[in-house]
Amino acid sequence: MNKTSLAFIGAAIAAPALAQSSVGTLPAITVTTPLGATPPLSVAGSVDSVPGDQLRNAQMQVNLSEAMGSVPGLQIQNRQNYAQDLQLSVRGFGARATFGVRGVRIYVDGVPATMPDGQGQTSNIDIGTADRVEVLRGPFSALYGNSSGGVMQVFTQDGQGAPQLGFGVSGGSFGSWRESLQLGGSTGPFSYMLGASHFETDGYRDHSAAERSILNGKLGIQLDDDSKLTVVMNGVRVRAQDPLGLTPQQYAQDPRSAALAEQYNTRKTVDQMQAGAIYERRINADNDLRLMVYAGERSTTQYQSIPPSAQLAASSAGGVIDLKRNYAGMDARWTTRGQLAGRPFELASGIAYDNMDEDRLGYNNFIGSPASPTLGVQGRLRRDESNNVHNVDPYVQGKWQFAEQWTLEAGLRYSTVSFDSTDHYIAPGNGNDSGSASYEKALPVLSLRYAPSSDLSLYGAWGRGYETPTLNELSYRPDGQSGFNFALKPSTSDNFELGAKTLLANGFLTAAVFHTRTADEIVTNSSSGGRSTFRNAPSTERDGVELSWLHETVSNWRTQLAYTYTRARYADAFCAPLPCSGSNLVADGNQIPGVAPQFFYAGFGYQPAQGWRAGVELRAAARIQANDQNTVSVPGYAVASLYGGYLLRLDRWTLNAFARVDNVFDKGYIGSVIVNESNGRYIEPAPGRAWMAGLSATYQF
């Protein structure tokens, strides 16, 4: 799909909305920064806030990918695999992740959903009680530390007013079903919001059934006129089959097949509970204090499809992963406001500490002899280690309006991330893999913003970010020797951005161009015998353009457009693994896999406060490379969705019914790829035409 066709599609969908003669007023919103709540127009960077109503509008409320397509620069895909989480990247950062989330930091109510080594996950996010999701892109992401190529923050609603009890049910294609319950309100100094949901599905593909339960709570206590305590808790339970990826040949024969996954009974279980507390105090008119602490535990068991023959090697870690993690942390921040040279000045300074202790076991995924095994069961122990990762990050961020229309903003975070591993499984041919490593980096950011009017903002920004290896990436050395892969360095990036934001015809228009140069990008080196190793690529470049448009009319018509062009490439050639043999050469100019060079979203709908609702959406993506060598790629696609519903407010009741059809024209396409999959199983197919419908009701006491 070329630029011309994408532009034509956008113009065709936007035309009905732009023809509306009546215009409305966009709702006032703010986004969260270390300096406090700020209107997006006043932020010298690319940031979007997706409100909870939009997340839930005519959706099953299972995955963030359902309603986040309107955020430019963000690529978030439902992999049709609940054992591997969503595929999420920001401006190409995070695209290399084969499971979970890498390169993008995630927070839920201020609590990190990304561990200190940069591994993150989205499975514990409760869309039913979400107030908003904010996505920060570009240079100022660096102020969040390790693996912050972008930042996603999810916030739970505050309970307000008389108690409200809500419940909902929805169902759809592939045996999908979701039930949910919410309770919220406030009384005196207390506010509360509690949400629970259960989702189950047979899955689009064979061997992709899953069920997931989420519990999410938020309690606010106004201690006095100047201080507030917020307590948050969150839990998730996942039981999911893993259909694995397909080779191009397997996809051509049957996109829904999962023969290898059924043979090995690949699957994953997750149990997680966490809690946090945030204390905020207004010291005086010019000074505020914020303290946040959290702790949690997560257990994961995963059965993989590694052949018994590959597990014969003494160095094999087996085909079953058994992880238990305990994690905790804190963030203390002081914010002050005053004058510098007679002009307004704000300064936030603080320190963040995060710690994760991990017990990792590995087992064979078979019993019996390798020649005649019983597969998909836990066999003998092959790995036993204790790991620790922690970071200590002091930071400071200042903002100075040195002239009426000019604002200078600068910040610095000094991040130190330390790894330590103790190997308890030492056997002939499998030496002691214990080791430790520490990385530290100063991460400065700088921006200049010019606001010629209250409706227009122009800015330029620069920042330096970095991404450490994860525990998995450090575990094994490319030369096959024992110990940590100390030769693996963190990647460092210089990020530049120029942007403009304006309120135009009561709509909100944003545009940004960006350039990122990364040194020592972490890439796959080899995968064999159940062990994956990693190395550094010399340098990469990411250049792009982001455009978005939001428009609402007083007659309840809403238009939303987003377009992203990303040129992500390897700037220098390298070979993985060494020595070079032609087939393992990654040529300079090759595209970074997993990144769609173009992505387009359009939504147009009629959304009154009550009554009938309807809308149409379009998502389109260009061809995506699947491996570093660019020898395998998947074609682009364009798919449309239709939805409708009815919202009724009746005395104390609010009733909401909806129906939706995705992929209206039943297009066969590949929704995501597993980057650099060592067995050539790159492809994760997307479903054809699919339907869903639901009903929810809320009663206010």
GIWOSUL-V734606 format. One record per residue. OMEGA is omega in whole degrees, 0 to 359 (* if undefined). NEAR is the number of other C-alpha atoms within 8 Angstrom. D_LAST is the distance of its C-alpha to the last C-alpha in Angstrom with 1 decimal. Layout:
omega=OMEGA near=NEAR d_last=D_LAST
omega=OMEGA near=NEAR d_last=D_LAST
//
This chain:
omega=185 near=9 d_last=52.7
omega=183 near=6 d_last=54.4
omega=184 near=7 d_last=53.2
omega=182 near=6 d_last=54.2
omega=177 near=8 d_last=52.2
omega=180 near=11 d_last=49.1
omega=180 near=8 d_last=49.5
omega=179 near=8 d_last=50.1
omega=180 near=8 d_last=46.9
omega=181 near=12 d_last=45.0
omega=182 near=8 d_last=46.6
omega=181 near=8 d_last=46.0
omega=183 near=11 d_last=42.3
omega=188 near=12 d_last=41.9
omega=181 near=8 d_last=43.9
omega=182 near=8 d_last=41.3
omega=182 near=11 d_last=38.8
omega=179 near=7 d_last=41.6
omega=179 near=6 d_last=42.6
omega=184 near=8 d_last=39.4
omega=182 near=5 d_last=40.4
omega=181 near=7 d_last=37.1
omega=180 near=11 d_last=35.7
omega=178 near=9 d_last=32.4
omega=179 near=9 d_last=31.4
omega=179 near=8 d_last=30.5
omega=179 near=4 d_last=27.3
omega=178 near=5 d_last=28.4
omega=173 near=7 d_last=28.4
omega=174 near=9 d_last=30.0
omega=187 near=12 d_last=31.5
omega=176 near=9 d_last=31.9
omega=176 near=7 d_last=35.5
omega=179 near=6 d_last=37.1
omega=178 near=10 d_last=37.4
omega=180 near=6 d_last=33.7
omega=186 near=8 d_last=31.5
omega=174 near=10 d_last=33.9
omega=181 near=10 d_last=33.9
omega=180 near=10 d_last=35.6
omega=183 near=10 d_last=38.3
omega=180 near=7 d_last=39.3
omega=180 near=9 d_last=39.7
omega=181 near=12 d_last=43.3
omega=181 near=14 d_last=42.6
omega=180 near=10 d_last=40.9
omega=178 near=11 d_last=37.1
omega=176 near=10 d_last=34.3
omega=179 near=11 d_last=30.5
omega=184 near=10 d_last=28.7
omega=182 near=9 d_last=25.0
omega=179 near=13 d_last=22.4
omega=178 near=7 d_last=21.6
omega=178 near=8 d_last=25.3
omega=185 near=14 d_last=25.4
omega=187 near=12 d_last=22.8
omega=177 near=6 d_last=24.1
omega=179 near=10 d_last=25.6
omega=178 near=10 d_last=26.3
omega=175 near=11 d_last=26.0
omega=180 near=10 d_last=25.0
omega=186 near=7 d_last=27.7
omega=175 near=8 d_last=30.3
omega=180 near=10 d_last=30.6
omega=181 near=10 d_last=33.6
omega=192 near=10 d_last=31.4
omega=182 near=10 d_last=30.5
omega=181 near=11 d_last=32.9
omega=182 near=13 d_last=35.9
omega=180 near=11 d_last=35.5
omega=179 near=10 d_last=36.5
omega=180 near=11 d_last=40.3
omega=180 near=9 d_last=42.4
omega=172 near=11 d_last=39.9
omega=183 near=9 d_last=40.9
omega=188 near=12 d_last=38.3
omega=170 near=10 d_last=39.1
omega=185 near=12 d_last=37.5
omega=185 near=14 d_last=40.5
omega=183 near=11 d_last=39.3
omega=184 near=13 d_last=39.8
omega=172 near=12 d_last=37.0
omega=186 near=11 d_last=39.7
omega=178 near=10 d_last=40.7
omega=179 near=14 d_last=37.5
omega=172 near=14 d_last=37.5
omega=190 near=15 d_last=40.6
omega=174 near=12 d_last=39.9
omega=179 near=15 d_last=42.4
omega=182 near=13 d_last=42.5
omega=178 near=12 d_last=45.8
omega=176 near=12 d_last=47.5
omega=180 near=12 d_last=46.4
omega=184 near=13 d_last=45.1
omega=184 near=13 d_last=46.8
omega=185 near=10 d_last=49.1
omega=175 near=11 d_last=46.4
omega=173 near=8 d_last=47.0
omega=182 near=7 d_last=43.8
omega=183 near=13 d_last=40.8
omega=176 near=16 d_last=40.8
omega=171 near=15 d_last=43.8
omega=179 near=13 d_last=44.6
omega=181 near=18 d_last=41.0
omega=183 near=17 d_last=38.8
omega=177 near=14 d_last=35.2
omega=174 near=13 d_last=32.5
omega=183 near=12 d_last=28.9
omega=178 near=9 d_last=26.9
omega=180 near=8 d_last=30.4
omega=181 near=8 d_last=31.6
omega=168 near=9 d_last=34.7
omega=175 near=11 d_last=34.5
omega=181 near=12 d_last=38.3
omega=184 near=11 d_last=40.6
omega=180 near=13 d_last=43.4
omega=176 near=14 d_last=45.9
omega=177 near=16 d_last=44.0
omega=182 near=11 d_last=42.5
omega=179 near=13 d_last=38.9
omega=183 near=11 d_last=36.4
omega=189 near=11 d_last=33.1
omega=183 near=6 d_last=31.9
omega=183 near=9 d_last=29.2
omega=180 near=8 d_last=27.3
omega=182 near=12 d_last=23.8
omega=183 near=12 d_last=23.4
omega=180 near=11 d_last=19.8
omega=182 near=13 d_last=18.6
omega=174 near=12 d_last=21.5
omega=180 near=12 d_last=21.3
omega=171 near=12 d_last=25.0
omega=180 near=13 d_last=28.4
omega=179 near=14 d_last=31.4
omega=178 near=12 d_last=35.0
omega=180 near=13 d_last=37.9
omega=173 near=15 d_last=41.4
omega=191 near=14 d_last=44.8
omega=186 near=15 d_last=46.6
omega=172 near=12 d_last=43.8
omega=183 near=14 d_last=42.4
omega=181 near=17 d_last=45.4
omega=178 near=13 d_last=43.7
omega=170 near=9 d_last=41.4
omega=186 near=14 d_last=44.5
omega=174 near=14 d_last=45.8
omega=180 near=14 d_last=45.1
omega=171 near=16 d_last=43.2
omega=172 near=16 d_last=44.7
omega=182 near=15 d_last=41.2
omega=174 near=15 d_last=37.8
omega=179 near=12 d_last=34.4
omega=178 near=12 d_last=31.3
omega=182 near=14 d_last=27.8
omega=177 near=11 d_last=24.9
omega=176 near=12 d_last=21.4
omega=168 near=9 d_last=18.4
omega=174 near=12 d_last=17.1
omega=183 near=10 d_last=13.5
omega=171 near=10 d_last=12.2
omega=182 near=7 d_last=9.7
omega=182 near=9 d_last=6.1
omega=176 near=11 d_last=5.6
omega=177 near=12 d_last=6.2
omega=181 near=11 d_last=8.0
omega=175 near=11 d_last=11.1
omega=182 near=11 d_last=14.3
omega=174 near=11 d_last=17.6
omega=176 near=11 d_last=21.1
omega=180 near=12 d_last=24.3
omega=182 near=12 d_last=28.0
omega=182 near=11 d_last=31.3
omega=174 near=8 d_last=35.1
omega=177 near=8 d_last=36.8
omega=182 near=10 d_last=34.4
omega=184 near=12 d_last=31.6
omega=179 near=11 d_last=28.1
omega=172 near=12 d_last=25.0
omega=181 near=11 d_last=21.6
omega=180 near=12 d_last=18.9
omega=177 near=11 d_last=15.6
omega=175 near=14 d_last=13.5
omega=182 near=12 d_last=11.0
omega=178 near=14 d_last=10.7
omega=178 near=14 d_last=9.7
omega=177 near=13 d_last=11.8
omega=182 near=8 d_last=12.5
omega=182 near=4 d_last=16.0
omega=186 near=9 d_last=18.6
omega=169 near=10 d_last=16.6
omega=185 near=14 d_last=15.1
omega=175 near=15 d_last=14.7
omega=181 near=16 d_last=14.8
omega=179 near=12 d_last=15.9
omega=176 near=15 d_last=17.4
omega=179 near=12 d_last=19.6
omega=175 near=13 d_last=21.8
omega=181 near=11 d_last=24.9
omega=174 near=12 d_last=27.6
omega=182 near=12 d_last=30.8
omega=171 near=11 d_last=33.7
omega=178 near=10 d_last=37.2
omega=177 near=13 d_last=38.3
omega=182 near=9 d_last=40.4
omega=171 near=11 d_last=43.5
omega=176 near=10 d_last=45.1
omega=178 near=11 d_last=44.2
omega=178 near=15 d_last=41.0
omega=181 near=11 d_last=38.3
omega=168 near=13 d_last=35.5
omega=183 near=11 d_last=32.2
omega=177 near=11 d_last=30.0
omega=181 near=11 d_last=26.9
omega=172 near=15 d_last=25.1
omega=183 near=12 d_last=22.7
omega=182 near=13 d_last=21.7
omega=179 near=11 d_last=19.8
omega=180 near=13 d_last=19.7
omega=177 near=11 d_last=19.1
omega=180 near=13 d_last=19.9
omega=176 near=10 d_last=21.2
omega=187 near=10 d_last=22.5
omega=175 near=9 d_last=25.5
omega=184 near=6 d_last=26.9
omega=187 near=5 d_last=27.5
omega=184 near=8 d_last=29.8
omega=182 near=11 d_last=28.6
omega=175 near=12 d_last=25.8
omega=177 near=12 d_last=25.6
omega=178 near=11 d_last=24.0
omega=180 near=11 d_last=24.1
omega=175 near=12 d_last=24.1
omega=185 near=11 d_last=24.8
omega=177 near=12 d_last=25.8
omega=178 near=12 d_last=27.4
omega=176 near=14 d_last=29.1
omega=183 near=11 d_last=31.1
omega=171 near=12 d_last=33.5
omega=189 near=12 d_last=36.0
omega=168 near=14 d_last=38.0
omega=182 near=15 d_last=41.4
omega=182 near=15 d_last=43.6
omega=181 near=13 d_last=45.5
omega=176 near=10 d_last=47.6
omega=179 near=10 d_last=49.3
omega=169 near=14 d_last=51.9
omega=176 near=10 d_last=55.4
omega=180 near=9 d_last=56.2
omega=178 near=7 d_last=58.3
omega=178 near=10 d_last=55.5
omega=180 near=13 d_last=53.1
omega=181 near=7 d_last=55.7
omega=182 near=6 d_last=56.1
omega=183 near=7 d_last=52.5
omega=184 near=10 d_last=49.5
omega=185 near=9 d_last=47.3
omega=178 near=9 d_last=49.8
omega=187 near=12 d_last=49.4
omega=181 near=6 d_last=52.5
omega=179 near=8 d_last=53.1
omega=178 near=13 d_last=49.5
omega=180 near=10 d_last=49.8
omega=182 near=8 d_last=53.1
omega=184 near=12 d_last=51.8
omega=180 near=11 d_last=48.3
omega=186 near=14 d_last=47.0
omega=182 near=12 d_last=43.4
omega=173 near=14 d_last=41.2
omega=179 near=13 d_last=38.5
omega=172 near=12 d_last=36.4
omega=183 near=11 d_last=34.2
omega=172 near=11 d_last=32.8
omega=177 near=11 d_last=30.6
omega=178 near=11 d_last=30.4
omega=179 near=11 d_last=28.6
omega=179 near=12 d_last=29.1
omega=180 near=11 d_last=28.5
omega=179 near=11 d_last=29.0
omega=180 near=12 d_last=29.9
omega=182 near=11 d_last=30.2
omega=173 near=10 d_last=32.0
omega=183 near=10 d_last=33.2
omega=174 near=9 d_last=36.7
omega=185 near=6 d_last=37.6
omega=186 near=5 d_last=37.4
omega=185 near=8 d_last=39.6
omega=179 near=11 d_last=38.8
omega=177 near=12 d_last=35.9
omega=176 near=13 d_last=35.8
omega=178 near=11 d_last=33.9
omega=179 near=11 d_last=34.3
omega=175 near=12 d_last=33.0
omega=179 near=11 d_last=33.8
omega=176 near=12 d_last=33.0
omega=179 near=11 d_last=34.4
omega=176 near=11 d_last=34.1
omega=183 near=11 d_last=36.1
omega=177 near=12 d_last=36.8
omega=182 near=12 d_last=39.0
omega=172 near=12 d_last=40.5
omega=183 near=11 d_last=43.0
omega=176 near=11 d_last=44.7
omega=184 near=14 d_last=47.5
omega=184 near=10 d_last=49.8
omega=180 near=10 d_last=52.6
omega=182 near=10 d_last=55.5
omega=177 near=6 d_last=58.6
omega=181 near=11 d_last=60.2
omega=179 near=6 d_last=63.4
omega=181 near=11 d_last=61.8
omega=177 near=15 d_last=60.6
omega=181 near=7 d_last=64.2
omega=182 near=7 d_last=64.8
omega=183 near=9 d_last=64.8
omega=183 near=7 d_last=62.6
omega=176 near=12 d_last=59.9
omega=179 near=12 d_last=56.3
omega=182 near=15 d_last=55.6
omega=176 near=14 d_last=53.1
omega=178 near=13 d_last=50.0
omega=178 near=13 d_last=48.1
omega=185 near=11 d_last=46.2
omega=169 near=12 d_last=44.4
omega=183 near=11 d_last=42.4
omega=169 near=11 d_last=41.2
omega=184 near=11 d_last=39.9
omega=181 near=11 d_last=39.0
omega=179 near=11 d_last=37.9
omega=179 near=11 d_last=38.3
omega=174 near=11 d_last=37.5
omega=179 near=11 d_last=37.6
omega=186 near=11 d_last=38.4
omega=175 near=11 d_last=38.6
omega=179 near=11 d_last=39.7
omega=180 near=12 d_last=39.2
omega=179 near=10 d_last=41.3
omega=181 near=10 d_last=41.8
omega=181 near=8 d_last=45.0
omega=172 near=8 d_last=48.1
omega=185 near=8 d_last=51.0
omega=177 near=5 d_last=54.0
omega=181 near=5 d_last=51.9
omega=183 near=10 d_last=49.3
omega=182 near=11 d_last=45.7
omega=176 near=12 d_last=45.6
omega=180 near=12 d_last=42.9
omega=173 near=12 d_last=43.5
omega=178 near=13 d_last=41.4
omega=182 near=11 d_last=43.2
omega=178 near=11 d_last=42.2
omega=178 near=11 d_last=43.0
omega=177 near=12 d_last=41.4
omega=178 near=11 d_last=42.3
omega=183 near=13 d_last=41.4
omega=175 near=13 d_last=42.9
omega=172 near=13 d_last=42.9
omega=185 near=11 d_last=44.8
omega=169 near=11 d_last=45.6
omega=184 near=11 d_last=47.3
omega=175 near=13 d_last=48.7
omega=175 near=12 d_last=50.5
omega=181 near=14 d_last=52.2
omega=167 near=15 d_last=53.5
omega=177 near=16 d_last=55.6
omega=179 near=18 d_last=53.5
omega=170 near=13 d_last=56.0
omega=185 near=12 d_last=58.1
omega=181 near=7 d_last=61.6
omega=178 near=6 d_last=64.3
omega=180 near=8 d_last=63.7
omega=180 near=4 d_last=66.0
omega=188 near=6 d_last=63.9
omega=164 near=10 d_last=60.5
omega=190 near=8 d_last=57.3
omega=174 near=10 d_last=54.8
omega=177 near=11 d_last=51.1
omega=182 near=8 d_last=51.3
omega=178 near=10 d_last=51.6
omega=187 near=9 d_last=55.2
omega=182 near=7 d_last=57.1
omega=178 near=10 d_last=56.1
omega=181 near=12 d_last=57.3
omega=180 near=12 d_last=55.4
omega=182 near=12 d_last=54.1
omega=175 near=12 d_last=53.3
omega=183 near=12 d_last=51.1
omega=174 near=12 d_last=50.0
omega=173 near=11 d_last=48.5
omega=175 near=13 d_last=47.5
omega=177 near=13 d_last=46.4
omega=173 near=13 d_last=46.3
omega=189 near=11 d_last=46.7
omega=168 near=12 d_last=45.9
omega=182 near=11 d_last=46.3
omega=177 near=12 d_last=45.4
omega=178 near=11 d_last=45.5
omega=181 near=13 d_last=44.4
omega=181 near=11 d_last=45.4
omega=185 near=11 d_last=44.9
omega=175 near=12 d_last=47.3
omega=189 near=12 d_last=47.2
omega=173 near=10 d_last=51.0
omega=187 near=7 d_last=51.3
omega=185 near=5 d_last=49.1
omega=186 near=9 d_last=48.7
omega=178 near=11 d_last=49.5
omega=177 near=12 d_last=47.5
omega=180 near=12 d_last=49.0
omega=181 near=11 d_last=46.9
omega=179 near=11 d_last=48.3
omega=179 near=12 d_last=47.2
omega=173 near=12 d_last=48.7
omega=177 near=15 d_last=47.5
omega=188 near=12 d_last=50.0
omega=175 near=14 d_last=48.9
omega=181 near=11 d_last=50.6
omega=184 near=15 d_last=49.7
omega=180 near=11 d_last=51.5
omega=174 near=12 d_last=52.0
omega=181 near=11 d_last=53.5
omega=176 near=12 d_last=54.2
omega=183 near=10 d_last=56.0
omega=179 near=11 d_last=57.5
omega=182 near=8 d_last=57.7
omega=181 near=9 d_last=59.2
omega=184 near=8 d_last=62.8
omega=177 near=7 d_last=65.3
omega=183 near=6 d_last=68.6
omega=178 near=6 d_last=68.0
omega=186 near=9 d_last=64.6
omega=182 near=10 d_last=65.2
omega=181 near=9 d_last=63.0
omega=177 near=12 d_last=60.3
omega=177 near=10 d_last=59.1
omega=179 near=9 d_last=58.9
omega=179 near=9 d_last=57.1
omega=178 near=8 d_last=56.6
omega=180 near=8 d_last=55.2
omega=177 near=9 d_last=54.4
omega=184 near=8 d_last=53.8
omega=171 near=8 d_last=53.5
omega=185 near=8 d_last=52.9
omega=180 near=15 d_last=50.4
omega=173 near=12 d_last=50.9
omega=182 near=15 d_last=49.1
omega=177 near=11 d_last=50.0
omega=175 near=12 d_last=48.8
omega=182 near=12 d_last=49.8
omega=178 near=12 d_last=47.6
omega=181 near=10 d_last=48.8
omega=181 near=11 d_last=46.5
omega=176 near=7 d_last=48.7
omega=181 near=7 d_last=45.7
omega=182 near=6 d_last=42.0
omega=184 near=9 d_last=41.5
omega=179 near=12 d_last=44.0
omega=177 near=15 d_last=44.5
omega=184 near=12 d_last=47.5
omega=170 near=13 d_last=48.0
omega=183 near=13 d_last=50.1
omega=176 near=15 d_last=49.3
omega=176 near=13 d_last=51.1
omega=178 near=15 d_last=50.0
omega=180 near=13 d_last=51.5
omega=175 near=17 d_last=49.5
omega=181 near=15 d_last=50.5
omega=178 near=12 d_last=49.5
omega=169 near=13 d_last=50.8
omega=172 near=13 d_last=51.6
omega=177 near=9 d_last=49.1
omega=179 near=8 d_last=50.0
omega=184 near=6 d_last=50.8
omega=178 near=11 d_last=53.1
omega=194 near=14 d_last=55.0
omega=188 near=11 d_last=55.5
omega=181 near=15 d_last=58.8
omega=179 near=14 d_last=61.9
omega=182 near=11 d_last=63.5
omega=178 near=4 d_last=66.9
omega=180 near=6 d_last=65.7
omega=181 near=8 d_last=66.5
omega=174 near=10 d_last=64.2
omega=180 near=12 d_last=61.8
omega=177 near=12 d_last=59.3
omega=185 near=11 d_last=59.9
omega=179 near=8 d_last=60.9
omega=181 near=5 d_last=62.4
omega=183 near=11 d_last=59.0
omega=173 near=10 d_last=57.9
omega=175 near=12 d_last=54.6
omega=178 near=13 d_last=54.4
omega=185 near=12 d_last=54.3
omega=170 near=11 d_last=53.3
omega=186 near=11 d_last=53.9
omega=179 near=14 d_last=51.2
omega=180 near=13 d_last=51.8
omega=169 near=14 d_last=49.6
omega=184 near=11 d_last=50.0
omega=177 near=13 d_last=47.0
omega=176 near=11 d_last=45.8
omega=180 near=12 d_last=42.3
omega=168 near=11 d_last=41.8
omega=187 near=10 d_last=39.4
omega=181 near=8 d_last=41.3
omega=181 near=5 d_last=40.4
omega=171 near=11 d_last=36.8
omega=181 near=12 d_last=36.9
omega=183 near=11 d_last=37.3
omega=177 near=12 d_last=40.6
omega=177 near=12 d_last=41.8
omega=179 near=11 d_last=45.1
omega=169 near=12 d_last=46.6
omega=184 near=11 d_last=49.9
omega=176 near=13 d_last=50.3
omega=179 near=11 d_last=53.2
omega=176 near=11 d_last=53.0
omega=184 near=11 d_last=56.0
omega=174 near=12 d_last=55.6
omega=177 near=11 d_last=58.3
omega=175 near=12 d_last=58.4
omega=181 near=13 d_last=55.6
omega=183 near=13 d_last=54.8
omega=178 near=9 d_last=55.8
omega=177 near=11 d_last=56.6
omega=181 near=11 d_last=60.2
omega=176 near=11 d_last=60.6
omega=179 near=10 d_last=58.9
omega=178 near=7 d_last=61.0
omega=180 near=9 d_last=61.2
omega=179 near=12 d_last=57.4
omega=174 near=9 d_last=57.7
omega=177 near=11 d_last=56.6
omega=186 near=14 d_last=58.3
omega=179 near=14 d_last=57.5
omega=178 near=12 d_last=59.6
omega=170 near=11 d_last=59.4
omega=185 near=12 d_last=60.2
omega=182 near=11 d_last=62.2
omega=176 near=12 d_last=60.0
omega=177 near=14 d_last=57.4
omega=175 near=13 d_last=56.3
omega=177 near=14 d_last=53.1
omega=181 near=11 d_last=53.3
omega=178 near=12 d_last=50.8
omega=176 near=11 d_last=48.9
omega=178 near=14 d_last=45.2
omega=175 near=13 d_last=43.8
omega=182 near=14 d_last=40.3
omega=176 near=12 d_last=39.0
omega=183 near=11 d_last=35.4
omega=176 near=11 d_last=35.1
omega=179 near=14 d_last=32.3
omega=178 near=12 d_last=32.9
omega=178 near=9 d_last=31.0
omega=168 near=8 d_last=31.2
omega=172 near=9 d_last=29.0
omega=184 near=13 d_last=32.0
omega=177 near=14 d_last=32.1
omega=177 near=14 d_last=35.2
omega=180 near=13 d_last=35.7
omega=176 near=15 d_last=39.1
omega=179 near=15 d_last=40.4
omega=178 near=12 d_last=43.9
omega=170 near=14 d_last=45.6
omega=181 near=10 d_last=49.3
omega=174 near=14 d_last=50.3
omega=182 near=10 d_last=53.9
omega=187 near=13 d_last=53.7
omega=171 near=12 d_last=57.1
omega=184 near=14 d_last=59.4
omega=180 near=11 d_last=61.8
omega=180 near=11 d_last=64.4
omega=174 near=11 d_last=65.7
omega=179 near=10 d_last=65.4
omega=177 near=10 d_last=65.9
omega=355 near=13 d_last=63.6
omega=172 near=8 d_last=65.0
omega=357 near=5 d_last=68.4
omega=180 near=6 d_last=71.2
omega=179 near=10 d_last=70.9
omega=181 near=6 d_last=71.9
omega=182 near=5 d_last=70.7
omega=180 near=6 d_last=67.8
omega=179 near=10 d_last=65.9
omega=171 near=12 d_last=66.6
omega=186 near=11 d_last=63.6
omega=175 near=10 d_last=65.3
omega=184 near=10 d_last=64.5
omega=176 near=9 d_last=62.3
omega=177 near=12 d_last=60.5
omega=172 near=11 d_last=56.8
omega=185 near=12 d_last=54.4
omega=177 near=14 d_last=52.8
omega=182 near=15 d_last=49.2
omega=175 near=11 d_last=48.8
omega=181 near=11 d_last=48.6
omega=177 near=13 d_last=50.8
omega=175 near=11 d_last=48.7
omega=184 near=12 d_last=45.0
omega=176 near=14 d_last=43.3
omega=174 near=15 d_last=39.8
omega=176 near=15 d_last=38.8
omega=180 near=13 d_last=35.4
omega=184 near=14 d_last=35.0
omega=176 near=11 d_last=32.0
omega=189 near=10 d_last=30.0
omega=176 near=11 d_last=26.4
omega=180 near=10 d_last=24.6
omega=173 near=5 d_last=21.0
omega=184 near=9 d_last=20.3
omega=183 near=8 d_last=22.7
omega=177 near=10 d_last=25.7
omega=178 near=12 d_last=26.7
omega=179 near=11 d_last=29.9
omega=178 near=11 d_last=32.2
omega=178 near=11 d_last=35.3
omega=176 near=11 d_last=36.2
omega=173 near=12 d_last=39.6
omega=181 near=12 d_last=40.7
omega=180 near=12 d_last=44.4
omega=178 near=13 d_last=46.4
omega=182 near=13 d_last=50.1
omega=182 near=12 d_last=52.3
omega=174 near=13 d_last=51.5
omega=183 near=16 d_last=54.2
omega=180 near=16 d_last=53.6
omega=183 near=14 d_last=56.3
omega=182 near=12 d_last=58.1
omega=182 near=11 d_last=61.3
omega=177 near=11 d_last=59.6
omega=178 near=8 d_last=61.3
omega=177 near=8 d_last=58.2
omega=177 near=10 d_last=55.6
omega=185 near=10 d_last=52.9
omega=175 near=9 d_last=52.7
omega=183 near=11 d_last=50.1
omega=171 near=10 d_last=47.6
omega=181 near=8 d_last=45.4
omega=182 near=12 d_last=42.4
omega=178 near=12 d_last=40.0
omega=175 near=12 d_last=36.4
omega=177 near=12 d_last=34.6
omega=177 near=12 d_last=30.9
omega=180 near=12 d_last=28.7
omega=180 near=12 d_last=25.2
omega=179 near=11 d_last=22.7
omega=183 near=13 d_last=19.3
omega=174 near=9 d_last=17.2
omega=186 near=9 d_last=14.3
omega=181 near=6 d_last=13.2
omega=182 near=4 d_last=10.6
omega=184 near=8 d_last=7.2
omega=167 near=10 d_last=9.4
omega=181 near=11 d_last=12.0
omega=183 near=11 d_last=15.0
omega=178 near=11 d_last=18.1
omega=180 near=11 d_last=21.4
omega=170 near=12 d_last=24.6
omega=186 near=12 d_last=28.2
omega=173 near=13 d_last=30.8
omega=176 near=12 d_last=34.6
omega=182 near=11 d_last=36.3
omega=187 near=12 d_last=40.1
omega=185 near=12 d_last=40.3
omega=173 near=7 d_last=44.1
omega=182 near=7 d_last=44.3
omega=173 near=9 d_last=46.3
omega=182 near=7 d_last=47.8
omega=180 near=11 d_last=47.5
omega=186 near=11 d_last=47.3
omega=182 near=10 d_last=44.0
omega=178 near=13 d_last=45.1
omega=172 near=12 d_last=48.2
omega=189 near=14 d_last=48.9
omega=175 near=13 d_last=51.1
omega=179 near=11 d_last=54.6
omega=192 near=10 d_last=53.9
omega=181 near=7 d_last=57.1
omega=179 near=4 d_last=57.6
omega=180 near=8 d_last=57.1
omega=186 near=12 d_last=53.7
omega=200 near=14 d_last=52.1
omega=172 near=13 d_last=50.1
omega=186 near=14 d_last=46.4
omega=174 near=13 d_last=46.0
omega=182 near=11 d_last=42.9
omega=171 near=8 d_last=41.7
omega=182 near=9 d_last=42.7
omega=181 near=11 d_last=40.4
omega=182 near=11 d_last=37.0
omega=172 near=10 d_last=33.9
omega=178 near=13 d_last=30.2
omega=182 near=12 d_last=27.1
omega=178 near=12 d_last=23.4
omega=176 near=11 d_last=20.0
omega=180 near=11 d_last=16.6
omega=178 near=11 d_last=13.1
omega=178 near=11 d_last=9.8
omega=178 near=10 d_last=6.4
omega=184 near=9 d_last=3.8
omega=* near=6 d_last=0.0
//
